[in-house]
Amino acid sequence: MSRSLVPIRREPCTARPDVEAAVRDRLHQNRPYKVYFDQISFECADGVLKLHGNLPTFYLKQLLQTTLRDIDGVKKIDNRVDVINASGLSGGCK
């Protein structure tokens, strides 16, 4: 499991409804992957957007992070999403 903090903005993030609404909008706008992104939960406090959940590929994990990186009020993303493939293992396990 790799977790990364990605600096993206300098403005403070709080648990503001507008930030939460912006995150939800972005997740729902990505129609081809909406079924996967609907499984993701998040919280935002002190400039950090924490993402939680499971996705089937590292590509989707990166796409999720890229989709959310330029939301006003978010300065870092703490991507705690686990990659779980069909056999229940991450790509690095054998």
N, C-alpha and C positions, 0 to 999 in steps of 0.2 A: 504494500500500500504506500503510495507516495502522496504526500500532502504538501501543498505549496502555498506560500503567501505571495501574492502578486501585487505589487504597488501599482495603483492606477490613477488615483485622484488625490488632490490635496484638501478638498473641502471636507468638513466633518460630517460623519454619518451618525444619525441617531435613529431611534426606533420610530421614525416619522412615518405616518401613513402614506405620504407621497413616495417615499423610497420603496416601501413595501408594494405599493400599487405599481410602480415602475418595474420592479422585479417580476411581479406576476404577469404584467403585460408582455414583457420580453419573452418570458417562458411560454406563454400561450401563442405568441405571434410566430414562433418557429414551428410552423405546421407539420413539416415532415417528421419532426422528432417530438411533437407535443405529447404523444403517448408515453414517451420516456421521461420527458421533463416534468410531467404531471406528478411523477413519483418523488420529485426532489422537494425537500423542505429547506427553509432558510431562516436565518435570524440576522438582524443588522443592529449593531451597537458600536459606538465610538469609532466610526469610520471603517469597521470591518464587517463584510458580508460573509457569514458562515453558511456554507452549503453542505447538506447532509442527504444521504440516500445511496442508491445503487444504480449503476448503469452497466450495460452489457459490453461496452468497448471504451478504450482509452480515447478514441476519437470523439465520442459523445461527451466524455468528461471534459475534454479540451474545448469542444464546441460550446458547451454550457458556460464555461468560464469566459470564453471570448464573447458570447452573447451578452453577458452581464457586465463586462469590464468598464463600460463608459457611462454608467448610470450616475447622474448627479447625486452627490451626497455619499458616494461610496469611494473610499480611498484605497482599500485593500480587499482582496478576496481570499478567504481561507477555505480552500476546496477540500472538504472532508468526504467527498463522494468516493465510494468504493466501486471498483470495476469487478463485476462478477459475470463470467461468461455462462453459457448454457450448462456446463458441467459443474458450476458453482465455484470455480476457482478463478483467481485473477490470472492474467496472462503470464505472470512471472513464476507461477507455481507449476510443478510437474509431478 
